Amino acid sequence: MGLVLAGGFLVFMLLGVPVGLAIGAAGLLVVVLSGFPLAMIPQTMFSGNESFALVAVPFFVLAGDILARGGISERIVAFAEATLGRFRGGLSIVSTTASMFIAAISGSGAATTAAVGSALLPQLKKKGYDVDFSAALIAASGTIGVVIPPSVPMVLYAVIAGVSVAKLFMGGFIPGILMGLGLIAYSMYIAAKRGYPAAEATTGRQKWKLFTDASWGLMTPVIILGGIFSGFFTPSEAAAIAVDYSLLVAFFVYKTMNFKKLYNLVVGAGVTSALIMFIIATSKLFGWGLAFYEIPEAVARTLLALAGGNTALIYLMIIVIVLLAGMFMETASALIILTPIFIPTVMQVGGNLIHFGVLLAVGLAIGMATPPVAIDIYVASAITGLPMEQISKPIIPMVLVLIAVLLLVTYVPSIILSLPLLVWGPGGI
């Protein structure tokens, strides 16, 4: 039945069936061949969306859209440019730094790429930066959007693995910062090599004006994450508050929002959220097949046998599979499928589920910038008008930098677990 599940899913994908339907159809095959009543299919699918934590998903999606189109991201980018642009190749540094700030609001790689790309790419082109390099850097920086909290994939993982969303969010901070620092270092090297210019100097008064203008947007992650980690509200409540605060800023402070634009944003977020929820529902059916036939346990035994009990080698095999899955599958789909498969393996080698959840988010985030299925590159391509192939070549060294960070946080778990340990103590994680 494991072959039926995996083989059926791959065949449907190769036939061009949408991911959610391919997952559900593979699960349906197992139910029919096993002789179970068909009534269990809708029951199982509906049970997949019953978790209260999933309420956060549509709100974070909508908050990311408001950020990108409500004038908030442009002001954050303008402040970052005034502060960091004076260095040689400073706009490259701004691209990544702005992505890190916006990642702390949007929770989405595509939203981060769109927000930074729309605001900065025209400036980069005007200053003489190579457009393909600039688009690749912004696409690679967009991966930080699902690592630095809030993060939609981390919410999904928390629901499946039964762990704390807040602890996952806390664990994502340092890896996200390391990803950003790695990309900044590489971009500075390229800037020096190609002679990219520094931006025009700005006065202290101009910087202060830009800071005060951007401060409303910069307060968003402080409110969201401060509220979560202080225990004042849950991640689901934080997502709703993020939408409320973003709307207040966009409507009454920046005055860039109107009801027509809001309607379009709500419809767009609704469609995206419905797609995610449908994938979760069909994955629940797929997961039932995995659990009923004890396939994750069989995978764990196989990996342990292949690695000879070597924990480092087991993690390396898992990372390779995650990176390959990210190259060919949408992030939410890959996460929902891989989480129940690998958790028994991680538990058998004494791994920590918070550590593994952040690893999974980082690995699949890298897939968002790795062809052939790379949503961040698609977004950058749409903004610049460059073909995907032209952006894919300069992004390869950046992906290697991100993979180096992934390997570092994999084999030095304290990088991820240090902040959760500091807040909750050894018994809390």
N, C-alpha and C positions, 0 to 999 in steps of 0.2 A: 504493500500500500504506500510505502514511502516513495517507491519508484513511480507509482500512479500520481501521487501528489506533485512531486518534483517534475516528472516528465510531462504531466498534463499542463502544469503552469508554463513550462518552457515552450511547449508546442503552441499553446494559445498566444503567448507573447510573440513568437516567431510569425504567427499568422496575422499579427497586427491588432489583436484584441486589446482594448484598454486594460491597464494594470488591475484595476479593481475588479473588472469582470473576469479577467484571467485567473485571479486568485480565487474568486467565488466559484468559477466553473470547475477548477481543480478540486476544490472541497466538495462540490456537488457530485463529482464522479465517485469520490470515496464513499459518500453517504449512500449512493445508489448501489454501488458494487458491494457494500457491506450489508445491504438489506435493511437499513434503518428506515423508519417512516419519514416521508418527505416533510411532514409537519414540523420536524425538528429543525429544518433549515431556517425558516423565518424566526423561530424562537431563539436559535443560537445567534443569528445575525443581530436581532434586537438587543440581546444581552450584551453584545460587544460595545454598545454605546450607552450603557447604563451608568458608567462611572461619573461622579460629580466633577472630578478633576477635568474631564473633557470640555466642560463649560468654558474653560479658559481658551480653548483653541479658536473658536470664531471671534472672540474678543481681541486676542492678540493679532489675528489676521487683519481685523478691521483697524486696530491701532496702528499697525504697520502701514496700511494704505493711507490713513489720515496723515501720518508722519510724512510720507513721500509726496503727498499732493496738497498738504495744508500749509505749506510755507515754513514748516518747522525745520526740515532737513537743510533747506537752503541757508538758513540763518546760522545753523551749527557749522556748516561747511565754510561760510564766510568768516566766522570767528576763527576757525582752525587755520584758514589760509592766512589771515592777518597775523596770527601768532607764530606759525611754523613756516610760512612761505618764504621767509628771508634767507633760509639756507639754500645752498645749491641743490637743485632738484627738489626744492621745498614742496612743490605741488604734489609730487609723488608721496612725500611723507604725509601731506594733508589728506590724500586719498585714503590711505590706510587708517590714519588717526580718526578721521571723520567716520569711517566705517565702524571703528570700534565704539565710538560714541553712539552712533545710530543703532548698532547691534544691541545696545543696552535699552533700546526702546522698542524695536520692531519685532525681534524674535524670529525673523525670516531672512534667509540669505538673498532671495530674489528682491525683497523690498529694500534691503540695504544696498544692493547693487544698483537698483533703479534710482534710489534717492541720491546716492553719491554720484552716480554716473550722469544723471540729468543736470546736476548742479556744477560738476567739475569738468566733464569732458570738453565742453566748449572752451573753457579757460585753458585747459592743457593744450588743446590744438592751437589756440591763439598764441601761446607762449613758445611754440616750437617743439613741443614734446611729440615723439612718434605716437601716432594715434593707436596703432596696434598694441604697443607696449602699455600705453595708458589704459586702454580698454581691458587688457589682460590683468593689469594690476588691480583695477577696480573689481573685476570679476573674482579674482583670487581673494581680495579683501572681503568680498561679500560673504565668503564662507564663515567668517567670524560671527555673522548674524545669528547662527544657530548654536554657537558655543558660549559666547558671553550672554548671560541671562538678561531678559527672559528668553526661553527657547521652546518653540512648539514641539520639536522632536523629543526634547527632554520630558515634556509633559506626557507625550505618548508613551515613552519608555517607562515613566513612573507608574502609569496606569497598568501596563502589562506586567512589569516586574514587581509591583506592589511596594515601591519604595517612596521616600519623601521627595516631592518636587523641590522643596526649599533646599534640601541637602544637595540635590543634583545641580540646582542653580548656583549654589555656593561653590561647588566643585568645578564649575565651568569657567570661573573668573580667570584663574592663572593660566590655564591652557589657551584661552582666547587672547589674553595679553601676549603670551609667548608667540602665538601665530602672527599677531600684529607686529611685534618687534622683529620677527624673522623676515617678514615682507618689507618692513621699513629698511632693515639692513641691506637687503638685496636691492631695493629700489635706489638707495643712496649710492651703492656700488655702480649701478647702471648709469645713474645721473652723472657721477664723476667721470665715468668712461666715455659717455656721449656728450658731455659738456652741456647738460640741461641748465637753463638759467635759474637764478633765484627770483622770487616775486619782488615787486616793488615794496620798499619799506613803508610801514604805516606808523603814524604817531601814536603816542600813548592815549591821546584823547580819542582817536579813531578806534583803537583796540577796545577801549572802555565802552564806547558806543555800541560796537559790534557785540561785546560781551553782554551788555544789558539787553540788547535785542534778542540774543540767543538764549539768555538765561531761562526764559519760560520753557523752551524746549529742553535745555540741559537739566531742568528740575524733574522732568518726566521719569528718568531712571531712578533718581533719588527717591521719588514718591513711591514708585512701583517696588523697587528692591528694598528700600528702607522699611516699607510697610510689611513686606513678607518676612524679612529677617528679624524684625522686631516683634513679630507675632501679632501685629495690629490687625492684619487681615490675611486671608489665605491667598495662594496663587490665583485661584479662580476669581476671587473678589478683586485682586490686584489687576487682573486683565480688564475687568469691567471699569475699574477706576482709571486705568490707562486710557480707555476710550473716552470716558467722560472728561478727563483733564485735557486730552488732545483736542477734543471738540471745543471746549471752552476757549483754549488758546487760539485755535484756528478761526473760530467765529468772532470772538470779542477782543482779542489782543492783536493778532495779526490781520484779522478781517479778510482772510483769503478763502474762506469757506462760504458756500451758499447752499440752500436746500437741494437744488438740482444736483450739485456736485456730491453732496452727502448721499442723496438717493443712489447715484451711480456707484459710490463707494460701498454702500451697504449691500447693493445687489451683487457687486463683484466679490465682496468678502463672503456673502452667502453662498455663492456658487463654489468658491474655493473651499469653504468649510464643509459644504455638502459632499464635495468630492472626497475630502479627507475622511469624513464620517462614514461614507460608503465603503472606502477602502478598509477602515477599521472593522466595519460590520462583516464584510466578506472575509477578512483576515481571521475573524473569530471562528468562522466555519473551517477555514484552513487550519487554524490552531487546534480546533477540536480533533481533526484528523491526526495531527501530529501527536497530540496528547494520548488519544485513544490507542494508537498503535505504538506508543512509547518511542517515537522516532528521535526526539532530542536525546534521550538516554542512549540510543544506539549511536548517534553522532558523537556523543561524549566518549563512549567506549572506543570508537574508531580513532578519534583524535588522540586519546590517551595511548592507544596501542601504537599508532604511527610515530608519536613523539617519544615513546618509551618512558612516559611519565615526566618528561622534561617540561616544566611549566613555561619557561622562556620560549621554547619552540612551539608550544600549544598556542600561546598568545600571538606569536608571529604568524601562525597559520590562520588564526582568527582574523588578524589585521588584514592579511592578504585577501581573504574572502570578503571582508567588509569593503575594502577598497574596490575590488572588482564589482561587487554588487552596486556600489555607489556610481560606478562608471556607466552602468546599464539600466539602473532603476531609479525611480523617483524616491526621494529621501524617506518620506513617510512609509511608503510601501516596503522598502528594504528594511527599515527599522522594525516594522510590525512583524515581518516574516522572520528576521534573523534573531530577534530578542528571545523568543521562547526556544529556539533551536540551540542557542549557545549558553543560556543561563545554567543548565545542568553541568556543562563542561566547566564553566567558571567556578561553580560551587564545589565541584569535585577537586579542583586544584587549589582550593582555599582562597579564591579571589573575592574581592569586595564588589557588591552590586552597584554601589555608587561610583566607584572607580570605573567599572566596566561600562556603565551607562554613559559616562562622559567620553570614554574612549569611542564608544559606538557613535555618539553624536559628532565627535571630531572626524572620525573616519568617513562617515557618510557626508559630512560637510565638505570634505575634500573632493568627494565625488561630484559635488555640485559645480566644481570648476574643472572637472576632468572629462574630456570627450570620450565617447560620442554623445551621451545623454548628460548635458551640463547646463542646468537651468540658468546659472549665473552668466555663462558665455552667451546663451540665447538672449538674455536681457541686454548685455553689453553690445551684442551685435545689432539688436533692434535700435539702440540709442545712437550708435555710431554709423550704422549702415554698412559696416564692414562684414564680409562673409565670415562665418564661424571658423573656417579653416585658417584665416589670416590671424585671428585672435588665439587660436589653439597653439600655434608654434611658440610665441613668446611666453605663454602661460606655463609651459612645461617646467622650467627651472623654479618657478614660484610654487608649483605643486610639489616639487621635490623638497623645497624648504618646509612646506606644511607637513609632508610625510616625516621629515626629520623631527619636527615637533611632536608628531603623533608617537613616534618610536620613543622619544624621550619621556613623555608622560606615561607611556605604557610600562616601561621598565623602571621608572622612578615614581611609584604610586603616590608618594608623599606630596608630589607637586599638585596632584588633584585633591588629595585628602587632607592637606594641611589646614585649609580654612574650615571645612566641616568639623575636623577634630578640634580646632580652636573654639568653635561655637558650641558644639554638642558634646565634646569629650569622647574618649575612646569607646565608651559604651553606647554612644549615640549613633554610631555609623557601622 
